[in-house]
């Protein structure tokens, strides 16, 4: 059963949208493990087909482009990863790596697919999860040509701060280490463009940055920038 100390799931995540009974049944099907930072859960190109249910911690989803890993997304407690390979039997399309301590339940493809087939609500939520991720990717691609880099960066940082932030004295610190290279790929820009965008957001007193450290000083200001940006 889900313990009293079970962390809150990210709002709208897969585990958040299924029932407590369904979660407990799913957890019972797999093996739960705790992993340190820097551990690979799933590797791009591999043909394993298990799924992972993230119960604690955060992971980065990356893909090799030109021999360099590029950040695609950050997954949170309550998210499912590996579901695409489980459904299609195809090789992994991305690598999933732990950002810090992570607790994950691993479920074999056969057991997961059998469970989904017997639980219509779970099947609906898996499909909804895949749909939301495709929509998010399409929206980012549209923004690449529609908005200037500092606006795209503001939108991404606002989303990450909302889901991966902790309150500090002067704002909200993003708890996932992010390099300028990773930010550049997330917003479809060159690294030097990200540097200029960060300088602009700092000058506007919206952010404070250090080495792989970002603090959002003014969430309302970032949100106002994003919501009132004009298409280029």
N, C-alpha and C positions, 0 to 999 in steps of 0.2 A: 504494500500500500504506500501511497505518497505520504512521506513523513511530515511532521510538523515543521521541520526545518527546510522543507523543499523551497527553493527560491521561486520568486515570481517569474512567470514566463513573460517574454517580451510581448507587448500588446499586439494582437493580430497574428502571432506566430502559430505554427501548426499545433503545438501542444496546448496553446492557449484556447484554441478553437474546438478542440475535442473535449469530451466529458472526462471527469476524473476517473470514472470506471474504465473508459477506453484507454486512458493513459496508463493506468495500473496494469491492465492486461498486456499492453504493448511492452512495458518495461519488463514484465515477467517473461516475455519471449526471448529476451536478449541477455547479454552480459554487460554489466556496468563497470566502467573503469575510470580512474582518475589519471590524467596525463599532464605533464609539465609543459611549460612554454616551448615552442619550437618543434613540437612533435607533429609529424604528418599523419592525419587521419585517413585521407584519401589521396591518391597520386594520379595526376594526369597521365593518360595513356594506358593505365592498368585495366585489367578486365575483371577485377573483383566486383561483386554486385551487392554487397551488404549495404544497409542504410545505417546512419548514425542519428540518434536523437540527442541534441545538446541539452543537458540538464543544468550545467553551470559553466560560466566562462564564455569566452568569445573566440571565434576562429576567423581567419582570413581565407578568402577564396581567390586563388590566383591562376593565371594561365600563361604559358610560355609564348612570348611573341618575339621573334628574332633572337631567341636564346635567352631572353630576359623575362623573369616572372613579373607579370603585370596584375595589379590588384583589380579584381572584378567586384567584390562585395565583402561585407562583414556579416557574419551570422551570429546570432545571439541565443541566450537560453530560451528554449522552446522551439527553436528552428529544427528542421529536418534537413540533412544533407545526404547526397548519394542516391536520392530517389529516382533520378533520371536513368541511371545505369540499371537500377533495380527493375524498372519498367521495360526498358528497351533491350537490356542485355548487351549494350554497346560499351566500348571502352570509356573510361572516365574522361570527361571533357575539361576538368580543372583539378587543381590540387587544393586540399583543405588543410590548413596548418593552425595549430593552437597559438593564441596570442599570449596566454598566461595559463594558469591552472584551469583545466577543463574536465568536467565530468560528463561522460557520454555513454549512452546505451547503444550497443551494436546489435543489430538484428539481421539474421540471414535473409537473403532475398526470398527464399521459399516460404519462410515463416511470415515475413512481412506481407507478401502478396496474398497468402492464404487469409491472413487477418483482414486485409483491405477488402477482399472479396466477400467476407462475411459481415462487414460493418459499413453500410452505405454512407454514414456520416463521415467516417474516416476517409473513404474514397473521395468524397466531395471535397474535403479539406486538403487532401493531397493535390487534387486537380486545381483547387483555388490557389494553393501555394505556388504551383508551377505557373499559373496564369499571372499572378501578381509579379513574379520575378521577370517574366517576359515583358509585361507592361512597363516595369521600372526600367528595364534595359532599353526599350523603345523610346521612353520619355527622355532618357539621358542622350540618346543619339539625336533626337530632335533638338535638344537644347544646345548641342555642340555648334550648330549653325545659327541658332536663333538668338543667343544671348552672349554678351562679352564674358571673358574668362573669369573676372572677379565675381560676377553674378552667379555663374555656374559653380564656382568654388564656394561661395556663400551658401548656396542651396545644399551642396553636399555636406559641408561642415555643420550646417544646421540640423540636417537629418542625422548625422553621426552623433552630434552632441545630445540630441534628443534620446537616442537609443543607447549610446555608450558614454554618457557623461556623468560626472559626479560634481556636486556643489563644492566650490572652494570660496575663499573670502571675497574674491573679486569677480566671480563668474562661474562658469561651468567648464571643468577640465575634461577634455576628451581622453578616455582611459585606454584607448588603443593607440599604440605607437604608429605614426604615419609619416613616411618619408615624403619629400617633395616629388620624387619619382612616382610614388604610388598615387599621390593626389593628381599628378599630371595625367595619368592614365584614366583615373576616375572621371575627369572632366574633359577628356579629349584635347589636351593642350600640351605644348612643349614645357619642359621643366623650367626654362627661363621665364616663360609666360606665367607659370604658377608663382615664381618668385616675385614677379611684379604685382600679381594679384594679391599675394599675401602682404606686400608692402602697402598697397592701397587700403586693404582692410585694417591693417594696423594703424595707418595714418588716420583713418576714420574712427579709431578707438573702438572697433568692433571685436578685435582679436588681440591676444598677446601670444607670442610664439617663442619657443626655444628649440633646442635640439630634440626633434621628434616629440615635441610637446606643444599642444595648442590649447589655449584657454579662450572660450567665447566670453567676452566681456559684456556684450549687449545682445542678448537673444532677440529682443524686440526689434533692435536696429537691423540685425541680419534679416529677420523675417520681413521687415518693411522694404529693405533693399530688394529681396527676392520677389515679393508680391507686386511691387510697383516698377519693376524693370521693364524697359521697352525692348521689343524685338529689334534686332539689328538687321 
